[in-house]
Amino acid sequence: MLVDPFLTNNPKAPLGPDALEPDIICVTHGHSDHLGDSIQIAKRTHAPIIAIHEIALLAAQKGAPAEGMNIGGTIRVRDTDITMTPATHSSSIENDSGLLPAGDPGGFIISSNSKTVYHAGDTGLFFDMRLIGERGIDVALLPIGDRYTMGAIDAAKATELLRPKLAIPMHYNTFPGIEQDPQLFKEEAACEVTILKPGEEVEI
């Protein structure tokens, strides 16, 4: 599974889009650093794009397989349950005509093989994360870049609400505007934290 595969023109990406062979692609919202290479990869691999209804329609119009959903809904794809959660952010798609509306931003609760991962997408802190945590989260991927999302301190507070077994910081240090020290998040978080460099892996 890929979530928000932003690879082309990403200075931190260790691989290009042609190197990946996913079964499922999840897109949290329409911004170019999240929609990224999704449509190109989906058309090549036939992996369905799972996204908010409006983004799924756009992907289908461009010839990519897509499954639309909305916040609070759950779909099952290839033995994987995918639930879309709220995210406090914005969403639009840039094209030659300007900005197109792209539905609401979201996150995903992904459950497969008795493991549950919460990918928060781009979001600020919100109290309903406590409800998300009641599902039992094995791994939470949380943005810490600040400016456009939570910063390290708010993301650490999110771990108190979510109560995951493990948290992984994301969405930081790609560009100057979101430079952060992930060690601050690790020091303040209410759970175990693994800091990954681009291309590194963690087994859950």
PyMOL commands that set and color helices and strands:
alter all, ss='L'
color gray80, all
select helices_A, chain A and resi 17-19+32-35+38-45+53-61+129-133+152-162+176-178+182-188
alter helices_A, ss='H'
color red, helices_A
select strands_A, chain A and resi 2-3+25-26+49-52+66-69+74-77+80-86+92-95+98-101+106-112+115-119+139-143+166-170+192-193
alter strands_A, ss='S'
color yellow, strands_A
deselect
rebuild
show_as cartoon
